[in-house]
Amino acid sequence: MGAPMARHLAKAGHEVVVYNRTAAKSLAWVALNGGQAAPTPSEAASDADVVALCVGNDDDVREVVLGANGALAAMRPGTILVDHTTASAGLARELAGACAEASVGFVDAPVSGGQAGAENGQLTVMCGCDDDEVFDQVKDIVDAFAKSCVHLGPVGSGQLAKMVNQICIAGLLQGLAEGISFAKRAGLDIDQVVEVIGGGAAQSWQMDNRARTMAAGEFDFGFAVEWMRKDLGICFEEAERNGARLPMTVLVDQFYKQVVERGGERWDTSSLAELLENP
């Protein structure tokens, strides 16, 4: 995700310094796109007006931002930290507190749209921020790789909205997988069925982009199961705090657990279909 997002920033005319925990990836990016590579997060952040990161989970964020050679210690007062990682709302609030002590602005800004959205500059960015002026500055930059960038409320709101996004996707994919399996067993032409129902109330992004590959047993597209399970785990932790009931999401997560047990942790999330085709 980070490489194409950074590329769009460079194309928009921003001076970009990149850091990756695998140094060869930073150097390869610079060779293709220009800019500079930094050996540590702190060196990447030292002269930046805005520092953006997109890593794996809460602990990864803490390491890059707050750890030894972390970005925050090198950031100047008045600059802004933007976290595009899908992480917990609690972490967003933790980072906001640390940033406030350093007089640094903060936005939690998880994204949706997958690798294709990042490549095409068509991501949806869900933002939580306590300062409208800070958000406005960030939006002007994020627009380089986003089709939508919305301020949803105070810090943590972006992460909470991303949880809603993942909960909805889980249910959509399971329903689509069951519908495709049913259609195949009923002897229907999948392309015809998708074309017909895709023009009605059943239409969704998942149907448009995943129905035919689901039917073909192809799962090398989009978001990996291991990352979806990480995200759903965050949803369950938040649900315990706010009292939300997520029975369908819990069930789909168990299906994803079965996919992982079959060696499919890197298959995309439409691989729920595999469990129905080969029970």
ABEGO torsion letter per residue (X at the ends): XAAAAAAAAAAAGBBBBBBBABAAAAAAAAAAAEEBBBABAAAAAAABABBBBBBABAAAAAAAAABBGBAAAABBBGBBBBBABBBBAAAAAAAAAAAAAAGBBBBBBBBBGEAAAAAAGABBBBBBBABAAAAAAAAAAAAAABABBBBAEBBGAAAAAAAAAAAAAAAAAAAAAAAAAAAAAAGBBAAAAAAAAAABAABBAAAAAAAAAAAAGBAABEBBAAAAAAAAAAAAAAAAAAGBBBAAAAAAAAAAAAAAAAGAAABBAAAAAAAAABX
